[in-house]
Every structure is written in C-alpha cells, then in structure tokens.
Amino acid sequence: MKAMNGTWLMRGKHVLTDQRKKEKGVLRDGAIAIEGDRIAAVGGFSELEKKYSGARVLGDGKQLLMPGLIDAHSHGRGMSPIQKGVKNDFLENALFDWAYMHLLPPELCAGMTAYHHIRSGCTLLHHNGFDDDGPIGRSRAHQAIKVYLDSGVRLAFSPGVRDESKLALDEFAFFKTLPADLQEWAKPRVQYDKAQIEADYFALYAELLSRYDGGDTRILLSPSWAHGLTEKFARRVVDTAAGKTQIHMHTLQSPVQKAYGLRRHGKPTMQWLDEVGLVAKNVTFGHAIHVTQADIELMGRRGASVTNHPSCNFIMRNGITPVMQMRKAGVTVAMGMDDKTINDDEDAVMELRMMHKVHRLSSYELTEPPMDAYEALEIATINGARVCGFDGQVGALAPGMKADAVLVDLERVENEPWLDPRSDIVEAFVQRAMGSDVDTVVINGRVAMEQRRLKMLGVDALFREVREFCSKGLPEEQRKRAEMLARIKPYAQKWYKGWDEPMVNEPFYRVNSRI
Ligand SMILES: [Zn+2]
C-alpha cells in the first residue's frame, strides 16, 4: 500500500508526543498531520482539522495516539521454541537443544515476525541474523528482507557470524574432552576456515548495505557474540563501521561467558572489547547481564548502548540486566524481545510492561524513585531508534520525524469500568494495555494495520504455510545432526561446571537473603 495522497490526520484523545517530556509531552484531544512519509504538524485536533480541512482522519477521538514501539533485538525466528517443539533452558544448554526446532524457510520466519510486531504496535524491528553458513545465509537474508519490506514494518537488519567458539566456549580444549566418535563428527565444527568466514561476512554485509541501506532501512554490523569473536575480525568490524554504522553484539549474557572472557583474554570481556575499539557510541551490547560496575562505568564513558530483553533473560535463566545502574551511568538502554517474551507471542506492549516491572527492584532506599512508565517507553522507542540507526528520525511524534505512530483503543484501559481522571494515561497504558488493544499502526506514512487487520501481509496464507511446513516433521538430516548435538551436550555441561561460581557473588539486585 502506498502512502496516502495529500495530508491526512491521526487523532487521539491523548497524544503522547515525546516521552522525555513526561506529562508535558501528552496533548489532550490532539492530532498529527502526515504528509508523505513524515509528520508535518503536531497540535490540537480542532486546530489541525481547520488547517487541513477535508483531510482524511484516522482515529475515533477516544484513543491514545503514540509513537510506535521498537524491538531493537530480534532474530526474526517468528515462532517460539515451544511452538517449534523445544523448551528453553540455560543458554549453554539451549544452544544444543535448539537443533531440534523446525527450521522454517526465511520468508515464513520473517512473515511471522512482522505479523507479531505490527499487530502489537511495534513499527521498527532489528533482525539480527546468524549467517555463518555461507551462500545459504546470503539468500536467507535477501528473502527475509523482502518479506519485511513488503509487510510495511521498518527494518534494521544485521547479518551476524561467529568466527570462534561455535560448538562451545574455548572450543579446542572442549573438543579434547569428547570421546573419539564424537570428535570425528565435531571436528569440522571446531576446525573451520576463519578467513573464509571473514571474507563471506564482509562480502554479505557490503552487498546488503549497497542494496538496502538508505532512507527507510538500515544495515548494521554484527559479530554475533563478543564470546565468539577473534581480535582480527573485531578490528575489521570497527574499521568497516568507521564510527558511523551501528554495531550489535551479544555480550555477557551468562556467568559462563563472563568467566570465559577472563580465560580467553586474561581480562574482563568489556576491557578487551574496549582495547579493540568495540566499546563506543556506535556499539550496542545485547543482554549485558553479567557486567561489572567498572564495565557499566566504561560503557557510560564511551557512550555505548545496551538492549535489554527482560523476558528472555528470565526464560534463559540468565538473570537481570542492571538497567537502572546503566541509565545512571549514561548508558543508552533499548528494548529487545529476542523472540522470547512473557506471553510467548512477541507482544511488544507486554514486553514494555516487563521492562517497567522488572527494573523496579533496584533499591531499598525509600526516596529512590522507581522506573516510571515514561522511562520504560523512552527505552522502547527513542532509545531503540538510536541503536537501530534511526536516531532522531523515529521514536517520538514531532514535525519532520518519520510518521511511525499507533492508535491504541482505551476501552479496556479506561472503561472497564473506570479509570480515575487523576491517573496518568501513560502510566495506565504501560500498566494495563495489551498488544491486542493496538487498533491502527502507521509506518513511514503508510497504514500497516487498521482496525486490527494487517494491510500488507496475508496472515491466513502465512499460518497455513507454517502449519503445512511444520506438520512434515524434521528432515532426516536435521534430526541426525540434532541427535549428535544432544550426545555432545552432557560434555558441554561438564565442561562449564563451576566456571560461574565466582561470577555471581555480589549481585546488583538484592532480592532476598539467606541470613
Ligand atoms: Zn539474541
């Protein structure tokens, strides 16, 4: 669907224009005027209606009009592990268990991902790929990007690879612990051509960059993991980004990874990253749960960012990212859903609520304010825009910004049976709304969903194709591979035993005490 011709209006009983301004950023009976892909004006509805007389109006005047939410860390898997037949556990275990999940074709994954995001008011998503399988990864990236762009969602896309520690951390030493028959199978998964991985990766990045990066889409760089990265690769990423392109990387997700950093580099991971130039304004760390106070201060000094994935961090038994401490130190924190959310359906509004709830824990100092709804929203909008490469262009509603906005029905929030008018509407939204209350989604001046119907994505056909694909079961080759990985898993569990013991001694969050 093309952008609507001429100027048109989106109208709200409440209009949240800029989360950073708190209550002052909320207009009553307001509207935005949209021209092409941009917001032309923000103001009172009656005033804009007069100024643009005859313009089409979206919104019934009873809704909340607000900036679209942003998922700054997704892998675009489209369905959860449980939907694909696997339970989640510690990351180190899951990396083996996930081999049993259906490997849906990229267009179905992207279709399901776009569907979940748009229907819960998410207008921009960052798809972080795992593309270290050469030509397959390349065609997968193109197929996924096409579906995203056709669905209407705004996209940041990063191809991602690891060039070491793929099978397990400290892979060569781990390999030696395997019995002979498993060693034979595991050999190519430990001894691989790093130069080829590097060449393929930067060729893919350059290709995606020249083809898609521009006004409405961003291509980012991603060494997938700080714990699967050689110094050579890291330095090339830094050079390629040249301080401008956003770099995204999983970092310190588990205590095992924290221990591994010390083992691998003889110093904390964050310190090593800093020495290679990877703690910087254009760098975002996914998770960053097992950071130290010194790491946080370093990230703050360098102006680095973090994506926090509160539900995923619980699901994977990894802990809690010290978000409040990070914000205090000047770290930009954005929201990521990481394909694993509290309702198992990538509902961006529910994840926003997780953000708001999880990080209210941090202090017993009674005068210390908790995270408020505006801060949670700033994380899930403005900060997301920044780490996805759209700083200042999306995330708020202001003249000149891209028109990414959503209308939320307030019937449940306000009228079941009563919301006191003294209550802040943004607090009410964050504490009471659900993705299913989002009625209309506009992205880049185009209507992607209206009255809960997706306009550019055939949802029925998508569901049918997913069912058809998954009902066939796992291909023989995949099943065999998964069985071999399942046999290796107990060796990995033994391998990591005790690594984390000194790593979680002085937690940021005091939740209770044994004594
Ligand atoms: Zn992730």
Residues whose N, C-alpha, C, O or C-beta is under 5 A from the ligand:
A	BS01	ZN	D338
